[in-house]
Amino acid sequence: MGRVTEARDAALDPAVMREQYRTAELDESALAPDPSGQFARWFEDAAASPEIHEPNAMVVSTATPDGRPSSRTVLLKHYDERGFVFFTNYASRKGAELAANPYVSLLFPWHPVARQVIVTGTAARVGRDETAAYFRTRPHGSQLGAWASAQSSVIGSRTELLSRYEELAERYPRGEQVPVPPHWGGFRVAPDAVEFWQGHENRLHDRLRYVAEADGAGWRVERLSP
């Protein structure tokens, strides 16, 4: 029994878990002129990969004004040259932290294709018209869920949450328009840097980072050591 336990513990030792990435090199000459264009290329590749579940899933990291960080997975809902948009409860932990400290980081962890995209920038609320337009595209149940959950707050039980949902389902049955919650909406993250990470053998990864020029005249590309 002792030997079985030792073997199991050794198999689960994270120190010995590793993988050699065998991918094509990422060269500066092959990059799009701006990070939005390069992200579009990689996002299309990720969406086409059957190994990547929810390619629009990203880790959003925020921090309090005194620097205490927190992270969670959120779904990207729009992107263009202005930035990356996601939606949330403004009273949630991330919403409160962004209201007090707008600096944010986004991470797209596309592990099956040995790629990551890391965005740093500042977040600002999108307009209510943009929020309402997106809210109307959500499934009826998700619309009700935005009302039912006081996101990040302590709740007594799951039964309490489901009871709230059922009350809302009776008030707004399927087919009836659900109003947009005033406490719910979008954030747009305007990037000041976007890094494209491509894994390679022997940990000699490619890391190419777009950095916004201070005068707003475009982007420069830097190669980072892995």
Secondary structure, 3 states (H helix, E strand, C coil): CHHHHHHHHHHCCHHHCCCCCCCCCCCHHHCCCCHHHHHHHHHHHHHHCCCCCCCCEEEEEEECCCCCEEEEEEECCEEECCEEEEEEECCCHHHHHHHHCCEEEEEEEEHHHCEEEEEEEEEEECCHHHHHHHHCCCCHHHHHHHHHCCCCCCCCCHHHHHHHHHHHHHHCCCCCCCCCCCCEEEEEEEEEEEEEEECCHHHCCEEEEEEECCCCCCEEEEECCC
